[in-house]
Amino acid sequence: MSRKTTIAPLLSVRNGARAVEFYQAAFGAQVLFRVDDEGGAVVAQMSAGDAVFWLADESPEHHNFSPETLHGSSVRLVMTVDDPDATYRQAVAAGASVVWPVEDQSYGWRVGRIADPFGHHWEIGKPLSK
């Protein structure tokens, strides 16, 4: 029997409750699952369109560190959408920082890059039509 395999990033953040609110405003993300502990830490599964991702408050005791703690990240997220310009503007309006604007690239993509308030970098784009 064939099984479906998926891989979804889990973003470590500081202030998970605020991160949920940001991703809802920036990407229209929906909360699929959420647990808040007594101390205020959050674990949430979210979806932006058909894309699913997780977020959780960083927990150094479990070796989960946010980009803010690490002063960078080894992962960039690539979000493919129908209208990268609109999604990019919405993310910036919600509080993301501009890394570089949406532009047509020589390698066949229209793409721009933002940094969310938690240190994660998102490349938002789509392939150009031929």
Buried (B, 14 or more C-beta within 10 A) or exposed (E): EEEEEEEEEEBBBBBBBBBBBBBBBBBEBEEEEBEBEEEEBBBBBBBBBEBBBBBBBBEEEEEBBBBBEEEEBEEEBEBBBEEBBEBBBBBBEBBBEEEEEBEEEEEEBBBBBBBBBBBBBBBBBBEEEE
